Amino acid sequence: CLVVGGGDMAIETALALSREPGTTVTLAHRGDKFDRCKPDNFEALEAAQQAKRLRVLTGCKPAEVGEDFVQLEIASHAPEKLPNDFVFVCIGGELPTAWLKKIGIEVKTMRGEAFPQAQP
């Protein structure tokens, strides 16, 4: 799975997912460093990365989300296509509805809240 974001919620989500047996986790952050997170979260992230429980990509953003893959634009090297089943978007306090629509994900509103729906 892919976790997108650079704050505490993204890091905590990636760490929790990385503890699940058989789960491959990539954390993609558009910035070049994690400067908006708690020190404890940063230390746990570094430890998980050293233990090879998750992969961290900085200077990175998703360019395309497919049914079973995600295409990433990475500043430090060529774009990368990863096999992927789930994307967790942890990019701020507001729903990323416009961004999700821009990359081709249909968003339905239910009871006043937006929920992304996979495209057939």
N, C-alpha and C positions, 0 to 999 in steps of 0.2 A: 504494500500500500504506500501511497504518497501522502505526506503531510506537508501542507504549504503554509508558511508563516515564519516569523522570527521572534515572536514574543513568548511569554510564559505559557499561554494556552497551547501554542504549537509544540513547544518543547515538551510539555507535560503529556500531550497526546502522543507524540512520537515515542516517548519513554514508556508509557503504558502499553502501547501496541508492541513495542520491542520485547516486552516481557512474555508475550504470548508465544508458546512453542510453535515453530514452523512458520512464523510470520517474518517476512522480509519488509523492512521499513526504510524509506528514504525521506529525509527532511529537506525540503527545498526552501531556501531563504533568498529573497532578492538582494539583500544587503551583503556586504562583505564580512560582517561580524555580527555577533549577537549582543547588541548593546542596550536592549530594552527588557532584559530578563533578570530575574533574581540570581544572585551569585550561586545559590545552592542548585538551581536548575541548570545553570551553565556547567557547574562541576559534574553533575549527574549526566549531562549530555556528553561531555568529554569522556567520562568513564565508559558510557555505553558505546561510544564510537571506538574507543580503544579496545573494548571487549568484542568489537565487531558485531554488536547487537543491532546497530543501525548505521546507515550511511548519511552523511551530512553534505549537502551541496550548497555553497554560497554563491552569490552572483548568478542566481538561477531563477527562472520562472517557467511555469508551464505554458507551452505554446498550443498544445492540442491534447484533448482528452478523448480517447477512443473507448470502445467497449472493453478492451482487454489490454490497453497500453496507455502510456502518457508520453508525449514528446516534450522534452525540456530544452529550453534555450539556456546555455551555460556560458557565462562570460569568459571563463578560463580555457574553454576548449570547444570543440564542435558540438552541435546539438546531439542529444542522446534520446533514444527511444527505449523506454523501460516497459517490460511486461508489468501490468498493474490491474488490480481488481477493485480497489477502493481509493478515493481521494478525500482527504479531510482538509477542509479549507479553514484555517484559523488566522484570518488576516485583519481582524479588528472588531470593534464593538458594533459596527453596523453590518447588516446582511450584505454579502457581496453579490447581490442580485444582478446588477448591471454587468459585472465582470463575468458571471456565470452565463448570462445570455449571450455576451460577446463571444465566448468560446464555444457556443452551440448547445448549451444545456438549457432545456426548457424548464422554466420556473413556474410552478402553480401556487396560487395563494389559497390557503385554507384557514379559516377562522382568523383572518387578519395577518397570518404569518406566511412567508414565502418558503416553499420547500422545493428544492431542485428535483427534477424528474429526468431519468435517463432517456436519451433519444433512442427510438427503435432503429 
